[in-house]
């Protein structure tokens, strides 16, 4: 069972502005990644479930988070069907992120009042997701649309909350472009938790990068 309601997760996304994304099959390495992000100030993380037996890795990581990092909401991404969403929610996923809009996933998440964020690429998809109760839309792949797309759709729909994933980098100009367009938060994977960080086990460097990124986002918003 999730530790956070969908409203609490949506609030965390709005307050922090950043959702780090990562996947690794090594549970112990994953714990250190989670701890580094947590110590850097992140309060959400998306586990991108793309590997074989990823659900077993997630189960161990979420047990660790509940015990050691109680203020962190861990969700699961790359979910493509309702069965997978149900499995991860049974393991305590606090939010579900999908690469595309799937109404079957919306139904099972809404039943448990768990936040779901579908990948959308058109105003029609965004409208349908909101009709199904979506709080925060995932703009994916973000690099294909850019901040101008967000600004355009928020003109007639200022209530729409958007989280771009893909195309978000650490540079101030990039983050400023997204947040000035009106995004609620950004999802950041390999540009934040890089291959170098994973290979070199540079957890202190990751902690510092997360801290600096959150500080920069706060500065841009102000």
SEKOLBA-537074 format. One record per residue (C-alpha): residue number from 1; residue in one letter; x, y negated, z. Coordinates in Angstrom, 1 decimal, always signed. Each point is the difference from the previous one (the first is absolute). Layout:
<rs>
<r><pos>NUM</pos><code>A</code><X>X</X><Y>Y</Y><Z>Z</Z></r>
...
</rs>
This chain:
<rs>
<r><pos>1</pos><code>X</code><X>+0.0</X><Y>+0.0</Y><Z>+0.0</Z></r>
<r><pos>2</pos><code>X</code><X>+1.3</X><Y>-3.5</Y><Z>-0.9</Z></r>
<r><pos>3</pos><code>X</code><X>+1.2</X><Y>-2.2</Y><Z>+2.8</Z></r>
<r><pos>4</pos><code>X</code><X>-1.1</X><Y>-3.3</Y><Z>-1.6</Z></r>
<r><pos>5</pos><code>X</code><X>-3.4</X><Y>-1.0</Y><Z>-1.6</Z></r>
<r><pos>6</pos><code>X</code><X>-0.1</X><Y>-1.2</Y><Z>-3.5</Z></r>
<r><pos>7</pos><code>X</code><X>-0.6</X><Y>-3.6</Y><Z>+1.2</Z></r>
<r><pos>8</pos><code>X</code><X>+3.1</X><Y>+0.3</Y><Z>+2.3</Z></r>
<r><pos>9</pos><code>X</code><X>+2.1</X><Y>+1.2</Y><Z>-2.9</Z></r>
<r><pos>10</pos><code>X</code><X>-1.4</X><Y>-2.8</Y><Z>-2.3</Z></r>
<r><pos>11</pos><code>X</code><X>+0.9</X><Y>-2.5</Y><Z>+2.7</Z></r>
<r><pos>12</pos><code>X</code><X>+3.5</X><Y>+1.4</Y><Z>+0.3</Z></r>
<r><pos>13</pos><code>X</code><X>+0.5</X><Y>-0.3</Y><Z>-3.7</Z></r>
<r><pos>14</pos><code>X</code><X>-1.2</X><Y>-3.6</Y><Z>+0.0</Z></r>
<r><pos>15</pos><code>X</code><X>+2.1</X><Y>-1.0</Y><Z>+3.0</Z></r>
<r><pos>16</pos><code>X</code><X>+3.3</X><Y>+1.6</Y><Z>-1.0</Z></r>
<r><pos>17</pos><code>X</code><X>-0.3</X><Y>-0.3</Y><Z>-3.7</Z></r>
<r><pos>18</pos><code>X</code><X>+2.2</X><Y>+3.0</Y><Z>-0.7</Z></r>
<r><pos>19</pos><code>X</code><X>-0.6</X><Y>+3.7</Y><Z>-0.5</Z></r>
<r><pos>20</pos><code>X</code><X>+3.3</X><Y>+2.0</Y><Z>-0.4</Z></r>
<r><pos>21</pos><code>X</code><X>-0.3</X><Y>+3.2</Y><Z>-2.1</Z></r>
<r><pos>22</pos><code>X</code><X>+2.2</X><Y>+3.0</Y><Z>+0.1</Z></r>
<r><pos>23</pos><code>X</code><X>+0.2</X><Y>+3.8</Y><Z>-0.4</Z></r>
<r><pos>24</pos><code>X</code><X>+2.7</X><Y>+2.4</Y><Z>+1.0</Z></r>
<r><pos>25</pos><code>X</code><X>-0.3</X><Y>+3.8</Y><Z>+0.7</Z></r>
<r><pos>26</pos><code>X</code><X>+2.4</X><Y>-0.2</Y><Z>+3.0</Z></r>
<r><pos>27</pos><code>X</code><X>-2.1</X><Y>-0.5</Y><Z>+3.2</Z></r>
<r><pos>28</pos><code>X</code><X>+2.9</X><Y>-1.3</Y><Z>+2.2</Z></r>
<r><pos>29</pos><code>X</code><X>+1.1</X><Y>-2.5</Y><Z>-2.6</Z></r>
<r><pos>30</pos><code>X</code><X>-3.6</X><Y>-1.1</Y><Z>-0.4</Z></r>
<r><pos>31</pos><code>X</code><X>-0.3</X><Y>-0.6</Y><Z>+3.8</Z></r>
<r><pos>32</pos><code>X</code><X>+3.1</X><Y>-2.3</Y><Z>-0.2</Z></r>
<r><pos>33</pos><code>X</code><X>-1.5</X><Y>-1.9</Y><Z>-3.0</Z></r>
<r><pos>34</pos><code>X</code><X>-3.2</X><Y>-0.5</Y><Z>+2.0</Z></r>
<r><pos>35</pos><code>X</code><X>+1.9</X><Y>-1.2</Y><Z>+3.1</Z></r>
<r><pos>36</pos><code>X</code><X>+2.1</X><Y>-2.4</Y><Z>-2.0</Z></r>
<r><pos>37</pos><code>X</code><X>-3.1</X><Y>-1.5</Y><Z>-1.7</Z></r>
<r><pos>38</pos><code>X</code><X>-1.7</X><Y>-0.2</Y><Z>+3.4</Z></r>
<r><pos>39</pos><code>X</code><X>+3.0</X><Y>-1.7</Y><Z>+1.7</Z></r>
<r><pos>40</pos><code>X</code><X>+0.1</X><Y>-2.4</Y><Z>-2.9</Z></r>
<r><pos>41</pos><code>X</code><X>-3.5</X><Y>-1.1</Y><Z>+0.7</Z></r>
<r><pos>42</pos><code>X</code><X>-2.1</X><Y>+2.1</Y><Z>-2.5</Z></r>
<r><pos>43</pos><code>X</code><X>-3.2</X><Y>+1.3</Y><Z>+1.4</Z></r>
<r><pos>44</pos><code>X</code><X>-1.2</X><Y>+1.9</Y><Z>-3.0</Z></r>
<r><pos>45</pos><code>X</code><X>+1.7</X><Y>+2.5</Y><Z>-2.2</Z></r>
<r><pos>46</pos><code>X</code><X>-1.3</X><Y>+2.0</Y><Z>-3.0</Z></r>
<r><pos>47</pos><code>X</code><X>+1.3</X><Y>+3.6</Y><Z>-0.3</Z></r>
<r><pos>48</pos><code>X</code><X>-0.1</X><Y>+0.7</Y><Z>-3.7</Z></r>
<r><pos>49</pos><code>X</code><X>-1.0</X><Y>+3.7</Y><Z>-0.1</Z></r>
<r><pos>50</pos><code>X</code><X>+1.7</X><Y>+1.1</Y><Z>-3.2</Z></r>
<r><pos>51</pos><code>X</code><X>+2.0</X><Y>+3.1</Y><Z>+1.0</Z></r>
<r><pos>52</pos><code>X</code><X>-0.7</X><Y>+3.6</Y><Z>+0.6</Z></r>
<r><pos>53</pos><code>X</code><X>-1.3</X><Y>+0.6</Y><Z>+3.5</Z></r>
<r><pos>54</pos><code>X</code><X>-0.1</X><Y>-3.7</Y><Z>+0.5</Z></r>
<r><pos>55</pos><code>X</code><X>-3.0</X><Y>+0.5</Y><Z>+2.4</Z></r>
<r><pos>56</pos><code>X</code><X>+2.2</X><Y>+1.9</Y><Z>+2.4</Z></r>
<r><pos>57</pos><code>X</code><X>+2.6</X><Y>-2.8</Y><Z>+0.0</Z></r>
<r><pos>58</pos><code>X</code><X>-2.8</X><Y>-2.6</Y><Z>+0.6</Z></r>
<r><pos>59</pos><code>X</code><X>-1.4</X><Y>+2.0</Y><Z>+2.9</Z></r>
<r><pos>60</pos><code>X</code><X>+3.3</X><Y>+0.0</Y><Z>+1.8</Z></r>
<r><pos>61</pos><code>X</code><X>+0.7</X><Y>-3.7</Y><Z>-0.7</Z></r>
<r><pos>62</pos><code>X</code><X>-3.5</X><Y>-1.0</Y><Z>+1.2</Z></r>
<r><pos>63</pos><code>X</code><X>+0.4</X><Y>+1.9</Y><Z>+3.3</Z></r>
<r><pos>64</pos><code>X</code><X>+3.3</X><Y>-1.9</Y><Z>+0.5</Z></r>
<r><pos>65</pos><code>X</code><X>-1.6</X><Y>-3.3</Y><Z>-0.7</Z></r>
<r><pos>66</pos><code>X</code><X>-2.9</X><Y>+0.6</Y><Z>+2.3</Z></r>
<r><pos>67</pos><code>X</code><X>+2.4</X><Y>+0.9</Y><Z>+2.8</Z></r>
<r><pos>68</pos><code>X</code><X>+2.9</X><Y>-2.4</Y><Z>-0.6</Z></r>
<r><pos>69</pos><code>X</code><X>-1.3</X><Y>-2.9</Y><Z>-2.2</Z></r>
<r><pos>70</pos><code>X</code><X>-3.6</X><Y>-0.5</Y><Z>+1.2</Z></r>
<r><pos>71</pos><code>X</code><X>-0.6</X><Y>-3.4</Y><Z>-1.6</Z></r>
<r><pos>72</pos><code>X</code><X>+0.8</X><Y>+1.3</Y><Z>-3.5</Z></r>
<r><pos>73</pos><code>X</code><X>-2.8</X><Y>+1.1</Y><Z>-2.4</Z></r>
<r><pos>74</pos><code>X</code><X>+1.3</X><Y>+2.7</Y><Z>-2.4</Z></r>
<r><pos>75</pos><code>X</code><X>-2.0</X><Y>+0.6</Y><Z>-3.2</Z></r>
<r><pos>76</pos><code>X</code><X>+0.4</X><Y>+2.3</Y><Z>-3.0</Z></r>
<r><pos>77</pos><code>X</code><X>+0.4</X><Y>-1.0</Y><Z>-3.6</Z></r>
<r><pos>78</pos><code>X</code><X>-0.1</X><Y>+1.7</Y><Z>-3.4</Z></r>
<r><pos>79</pos><code>X</code><X>-3.2</X><Y>+1.7</Y><Z>+0.9</Z></r>
<r><pos>80</pos><code>X</code><X>-2.0</X><Y>+1.2</Y><Z>-3.1</Z></r>
<r><pos>81</pos><code>X</code><X>-3.0</X><Y>+1.8</Y><Z>+1.3</Z></r>
<r><pos>82</pos><code>X</code><X>-2.4</X><Y>+0.2</Y><Z>+2.9</Z></r>
<r><pos>83</pos><code>X</code><X>+1.3</X><Y>+3.4</Y><Z>+1.3</Z></r>
<r><pos>84</pos><code>X</code><X>+3.5</X><Y>-1.5</Y><Z>+0.4</Z></r>
<r><pos>85</pos><code>X</code><X>-1.4</X><Y>-3.1</Y><Z>+1.7</Z></r>
<r><pos>86</pos><code>X</code><X>-2.0</X><Y>+2.2</Y><Z>+2.5</Z></r>
<r><pos>87</pos><code>X</code><X>+3.1</X><Y>+2.1</Y><Z>+0.7</Z></r>
<r><pos>88</pos><code>X</code><X>+2.1</X><Y>-3.0</Y><Z>+0.9</Z></r>
<r><pos>89</pos><code>X</code><X>-2.8</X><Y>-1.7</Y><Z>+2.0</Z></r>
<r><pos>90</pos><code>X</code><X>-0.3</X><Y>+3.3</Y><Z>+2.0</Z></r>
<r><pos>91</pos><code>X</code><X>+3.7</X><Y>-0.5</Y><Z>+0.8</Z></r>
<r><pos>92</pos><code>X</code><X>-0.6</X><Y>-3.5</Y><Z>+1.2</Z></r>
<r><pos>93</pos><code>X</code><X>+0.6</X><Y>-2.2</Y><Z>-3.0</Z></r>
<r><pos>94</pos><code>X</code><X>-1.0</X><Y>-3.6</Y><Z>+0.8</Z></r>
<r><pos>95</pos><code>X</code><X>-0.5</X><Y>-1.0</Y><Z>-3.6</Z></r>
<r><pos>96</pos><code>X</code><X>-0.1</X><Y>+1.6</Y><Z>-3.5</Z></r>
<r><pos>97</pos><code>X</code><X>+1.5</X><Y>-1.6</Y><Z>-3.1</Z></r>
<r><pos>98</pos><code>X</code><X>-0.7</X><Y>+1.3</Y><Z>-3.5</Z></r>
<r><pos>99</pos><code>X</code><X>+1.5</X><Y>-0.7</Y><Z>-3.4</Z></r>
<r><pos>100</pos><code>X</code><X>-3.4</X><Y>-0.4</Y><Z>-1.6</Z></r>
<r><pos>101</pos><code>X</code><X>-3.7</X><Y>-0.7</Y><Z>+1.0</Z></r>
<r><pos>102</pos><code>X</code><X>-1.6</X><Y>+3.3</Y><Z>+1.1</Z></r>
<r><pos>103</pos><code>X</code><X>-3.5</X><Y>-0.1</Y><Z>+1.4</Z></r>
<r><pos>104</pos><code>X</code><X>+0.3</X><Y>+3.4</Y><Z>+1.6</Z></r>
<r><pos>105</pos><code>X</code><X>+2.9</X><Y>-1.3</Y><Z>+2.1</Z></r>
<r><pos>106</pos><code>X</code><X>-2.1</X><Y>-3.1</Y><Z>+0.9</Z></r>
<r><pos>107</pos><code>X</code><X>-2.8</X><Y>+2.2</Y><Z>+1.4</Z></r>
<r><pos>108</pos><code>X</code><X>+2.2</X><Y>+2.2</Y><Z>+2.2</Z></r>
<r><pos>109</pos><code>X</code><X>+1.9</X><Y>-2.9</Y><Z>+1.4</Z></r>
<r><pos>110</pos><code>X</code><X>-3.1</X><Y>-2.1</Y><Z>+0.7</Z></r>
<r><pos>111</pos><code>X</code><X>-1.5</X><Y>+3.0</Y><Z>+1.8</Z></r>
<r><pos>112</pos><code>X</code><X>+2.8</X><Y>-0.2</Y><Z>+2.5</Z></r>
<r><pos>113</pos><code>X</code><X>+0.3</X><Y>-3.8</Y><Z>-0.1</Z></r>
<r><pos>114</pos><code>X</code><X>+3.6</X><Y>+0.3</Y><Z>-1.3</Z></r>
<r><pos>115</pos><code>X</code><X>+1.3</X><Y>-2.8</Y><Z>-2.2</Z></r>
<r><pos>116</pos><code>X</code><X>+0.7</X><Y>+1.0</Y><Z>-3.6</Z></r>
<r><pos>117</pos><code>X</code><X>+1.8</X><Y>-2.1</Y><Z>-2.5</Z></r>
<r><pos>118</pos><code>X</code><X>-0.5</X><Y>+1.0</Y><Z>-3.7</Z></r>
<r><pos>119</pos><code>X</code><X>+2.3</X><Y>-0.9</Y><Z>-2.8</Z></r>
<r><pos>120</pos><code>X</code><X>-2.0</X><Y>-2.3</Y><Z>-2.3</Z></r>
<r><pos>121</pos><code>X</code><X>+1.0</X><Y>-1.7</Y><Z>-3.2</Z></r>
<r><pos>122</pos><code>X</code><X>-3.1</X><Y>-1.9</Y><Z>-1.1</Z></r>
<r><pos>123</pos><code>X</code><X>-2.6</X><Y>-2.3</Y><Z>+1.5</Z></r>
<r><pos>124</pos><code>X</code><X>-2.6</X><Y>+2.6</Y><Z>-0.8</Z></r>
<r><pos>125</pos><code>X</code><X>+1.9</X><Y>+2.6</Y><Z>+2.1</Z></r>
<r><pos>126</pos><code>X</code><X>+0.5</X><Y>-2.5</Y><Z>+2.8</Z></r>
<r><pos>127</pos><code>X</code><X>-3.7</X><Y>-0.8</Y><Z>+0.1</Z></r>
<r><pos>128</pos><code>X</code><X>-0.9</X><Y>+3.6</Y><Z>+0.1</Z></r>
<r><pos>129</pos><code>X</code><X>+2.5</X><Y>+0.7</Y><Z>+2.8</Z></r>
<r><pos>130</pos><code>X</code><X>-1.5</X><Y>-2.8</Y><Z>+2.0</Z></r>
<r><pos>131</pos><code>X</code><X>-3.5</X><Y>+1.2</Y><Z>-0.6</Z></r>
<r><pos>132</pos><code>X</code><X>+1.2</X><Y>+3.3</Y><Z>+1.5</Z></r>
<r><pos>133</pos><code>X</code><X>+1.2</X><Y>-1.8</Y><Z>+3.1</Z></r>
<r><pos>134</pos><code>X</code><X>+3.7</X><Y>-0.5</Y><Z>-0.7</Z></r>
<r><pos>135</pos><code>X</code><X>+1.6</X><Y>-2.7</Y><Z>+2.2</Z></r>
<r><pos>136</pos><code>X</code><X>+3.4</X><Y>-0.4</Y><Z>-1.8</Z></r>
<r><pos>137</pos><code>X</code><X>+0.6</X><Y>+0.8</Y><Z>-3.6</Z></r>
<r><pos>138</pos><code>X</code><X>+3.3</X><Y>+1.5</Y><Z>-1.2</Z></r>
<r><pos>139</pos><code>X</code><X>+1.1</X><Y>-1.8</Y><Z>-3.2</Z></r>
<r><pos>140</pos><code>X</code><X>+2.0</X><Y>+2.7</Y><Z>-1.8</Z></r>
<r><pos>141</pos><code>X</code><X>+2.3</X><Y>+0.0</Y><Z>-1.7</Z></r>
<r><pos>142</pos><code>X</code><X>+0.5</X><Y>-3.6</Y><Z>+1.2</Z></r>
<r><pos>143</pos><code>X</code><X>+2.8</X><Y>-0.7</Y><Z>-2.4</Z></r>
<r><pos>144</pos><code>X</code><X>-2.4</X><Y>+0.4</Y><Z>-2.9</Z></r>
<r><pos>145</pos><code>X</code><X>-2.2</X><Y>-2.7</Y><Z>+1.2</Z></r>
<r><pos>146</pos><code>X</code><X>+1.9</X><Y>-2.5</Y><Z>+2.1</Z></r>
<r><pos>147</pos><code>X</code><X>-1.1</X><Y>-2.9</Y><Z>+2.3</Z></r>
<r><pos>148</pos><code>X</code><X>-1.9</X><Y>-1.7</Y><Z>-2.7</Z></r>
<r><pos>149</pos><code>X</code><X>-2.5</X><Y>+2.8</Y><Z>-0.2</Z></r>
<r><pos>150</pos><code>X</code><X>-0.6</X><Y>-0.2</Y><Z>+3.8</Z></r>
<r><pos>151</pos><code>X</code><X>-0.5</X><Y>-3.8</Y><Z>-0.2</Z></r>
<r><pos>152</pos><code>X</code><X>-2.4</X><Y>+0.4</Y><Z>-2.9</Z></r>
<r><pos>153</pos><code>X</code><X>-2.3</X><Y>+2.6</Y><Z>+1.7</Z></r>
<r><pos>154</pos><code>X</code><X>+0.0</X><Y>-1.9</Y><Z>+3.3</Z></r>
<r><pos>155</pos><code>X</code><X>-1.4</X><Y>-3.0</Y><Z>-1.7</Z></r>
<r><pos>156</pos><code>X</code><X>-3.5</X><Y>+1.4</Y><Z>-0.4</Z></r>
<r><pos>157</pos><code>X</code><X>+0.6</X><Y>+2.5</Y><Z>+2.8</Z></r>
<r><pos>158</pos><code>X</code><X>+1.8</X><Y>-1.6</Y><Z>+2.9</Z></r>
<r><pos>159</pos><code>X</code><X>-1.2</X><Y>+2.8</Y><Z>+2.3</Z></r>
<r><pos>160</pos><code>X</code><X>+2.1</X><Y>+2.6</Y><Z>-1.8</Z></r>
<r><pos>161</pos><code>X</code><X>+3.0</X><Y>+1.3</Y><Z>+1.9</Z></r>
<r><pos>162</pos><code>X</code><X>+2.9</X><Y>+1.2</Y><Z>-2.1</Z></r>
<r><pos>163</pos><code>X</code><X>+3.1</X><Y>+2.1</Y><Z>+0.8</Z></r>
<r><pos>164</pos><code>X</code><X>+2.3</X><Y>+0.2</Y><Z>-3.0</Z></r>
<r><pos>165</pos><code>X</code><X>+2.3</X><Y>+3.0</Y><Z>-0.1</Z></r>
<r><pos>166</pos><code>X</code><X>+2.7</X><Y>+0.4</Y><Z>-2.7</Z></r>
<r><pos>167</pos><code>X</code><X>+1.7</X><Y>-3.2</Y><Z>-1.1</Z></r>
<r><pos>168</pos><code>X</code><X>+0.5</X><Y>-1.3</Y><Z>+3.5</Z></r>
<r><pos>169</pos><code>X</code><X>+3.6</X><Y>-0.8</Y><Z>+0.9</Z></r>
<r><pos>170</pos><code>X</code><X>+2.0</X><Y>-1.5</Y><Z>+2.9</Z></r>
<r><pos>171</pos><code>X</code><X>+0.8</X><Y>-3.3</Y><Z>-1.8</Z></r>
<r><pos>172</pos><code>X</code><X>-1.7</X><Y>-3.1</Y><Z>+1.4</Z></r>
<r><pos>173</pos><code>X</code><X>-1.2</X><Y>-1.1</Y><Z>-3.4</Z></r>
<r><pos>174</pos><code>X</code><X>-1.7</X><Y>+3.3</Y><Z>-0.6</Z></r>
<r><pos>175</pos><code>X</code><X>-1.7</X><Y>+0.1</Y><Z>+3.4</Z></r>
<r><pos>176</pos><code>X</code><X>-1.0</X><Y>-3.7</Y><Z>-0.3</Z></r>
<r><pos>177</pos><code>X</code><X>-1.6</X><Y>+0.7</Y><Z>-3.4</Z></r>
<r><pos>178</pos><code>X</code><X>-2.1</X><Y>+2.8</Y><Z>+1.4</Z></r>
<r><pos>179</pos><code>X</code><X>-1.1</X><Y>-1.8</Y><Z>+3.3</Z></r>
<r><pos>180</pos><code>X</code><X>-0.6</X><Y>-3.3</Y><Z>-1.7</Z></r>
<r><pos>181</pos><code>X</code><X>-2.4</X><Y>+1.8</Y><Z>-2.4</Z></r>
<r><pos>182</pos><code>X</code><X>-2.0</X><Y>+1.1</Y><Z>+3.0</Z></r>
<r><pos>183</pos><code>X</code><X>+0.9</X><Y>+3.6</Y><Z>+0.8</Z></r>
<r><pos>184</pos><code>X</code><X>-0.8</X><Y>+1.3</Y><Z>+3.4</Z></r>
<r><pos>185</pos><code>X</code><X>+3.1</X><Y>+2.2</Y><Z>+0.3</Z></r>
<r><pos>186</pos><code>X</code><X>+2.6</X><Y>+1.7</Y><Z>-2.2</Z></r>
<r><pos>187</pos><code>X</code><X>+1.0</X><Y>+3.7</Y><Z>-0.2</Z></r>
<r><pos>188</pos><code>X</code><X>+3.7</X><Y>+0.5</Y><Z>-0.4</Z></r>
<r><pos>189</pos><code>X</code><X>+1.8</X><Y>+3.3</Y><Z>-0.7</Z></r>
<r><pos>190</pos><code>X</code><X>+3.4</X><Y>+0.6</Y><Z>-1.4</Z></r>
<r><pos>191</pos><code>X</code><X>+0.8</X><Y>-3.7</Y><Z>+0.0</Z></r>
<r><pos>192</pos><code>X</code><X>-0.2</X><Y>+0.1</Y><Z>+3.8</Z></r>
<r><pos>193</pos><code>X</code><X>+0.8</X><Y>+3.6</Y><Z>+1.0</Z></r>
<r><pos>194</pos><code>X</code><X>+2.5</X><Y>+0.5</Y><Z>-2.8</Z></r>
<r><pos>195</pos><code>X</code><X>+1.7</X><Y>+3.1</Y><Z>-1.2</Z></r>
<r><pos>196</pos><code>X</code><X>+3.2</X><Y>-1.4</Y><Z>+1.5</Z></r>
<r><pos>197</pos><code>X</code><X>-1.6</X><Y>-0.4</Y><Z>+3.4</Z></r>
<r><pos>198</pos><code>X</code><X>-1.2</X><Y>+3.7</Y><Z>-0.1</Z></r>
<r><pos>199</pos><code>X</code><X>+3.3</X><Y>+1.4</Y><Z>-1.2</Z></r>
<r><pos>200</pos><code>X</code><X>+2.2</X><Y>-2.0</Y><Z>+2.4</Z></r>
<r><pos>201</pos><code>X</code><X>-2.5</X><Y>+0.2</Y><Z>+2.8</Z></r>
<r><pos>202</pos><code>X</code><X>+0.4</X><Y>-3.7</Y><Z>+0.5</Z></r>
<r><pos>203</pos><code>X</code><X>-2.8</X><Y>-0.4</Y><Z>+2.6</Z></r>
<r><pos>204</pos><code>X</code><X>+1.4</X><Y>-3.1</Y><Z>+1.6</Z></r>
<r><pos>205</pos><code>X</code><X>+0.2</X><Y>-1.6</Y><Z>-3.4</Z></r>
<r><pos>206</pos><code>X</code><X>-3.6</X><Y>+0.9</Y><Z>-0.7</Z></r>
<r><pos>207</pos><code>X</code><X>-1.1</X><Y>-1.4</Y><Z>+3.3</Z></r>
<r><pos>208</pos><code>X</code><X>+1.7</X><Y>-3.3</Y><Z>-0.8</Z></r>
<r><pos>209</pos><code>X</code><X>-1.5</X><Y>-0.1</Y><Z>-3.5</Z></r>
<r><pos>210</pos><code>X</code><X>-3.5</X><Y>+0.6</Y><Z>+1.3</Z></r>
<r><pos>211</pos><code>X</code><X>+0.4</X><Y>-2.7</Y><Z>+2.6</Z></r>
<r><pos>212</pos><code>X</code><X>+1.3</X><Y>-2.5</Y><Z>-2.5</Z></r>
<r><pos>213</pos><code>X</code><X>-2.8</X><Y>+0.8</Y><Z>-2.5</Z></r>
<r><pos>214</pos><code>X</code><X>-2.7</X><Y>-0.4</Y><Z>+2.6</Z></r>
<r><pos>215</pos><code>X</code><X>+1.6</X><Y>-3.4</Y><Z>+1.0</Z></r>
<r><pos>216</pos><code>X</code><X>+0.1</X><Y>-1.1</Y><Z>-3.6</Z></r>
<r><pos>217</pos><code>X</code><X>-3.7</X><Y>+1.0</Y><Z>-0.6</Z></r>
<r><pos>218</pos><code>X</code><X>-1.0</X><Y>-2.0</Y><Z>+3.1</Z></r>
<r><pos>219</pos><code>X</code><X>+2.0</X><Y>-3.0</Y><Z>-1.2</Z></r>
<r><pos>220</pos><code>X</code><X>-1.6</X><Y>+0.2</Y><Z>-3.5</Z></r>
<r><pos>221</pos><code>X</code><X>-3.5</X><Y>+0.2</Y><Z>+1.6</Z></r>
<r><pos>222</pos><code>X</code><X>+0.6</X><Y>-3.0</Y><Z>+2.2</Z></r>
</rs>
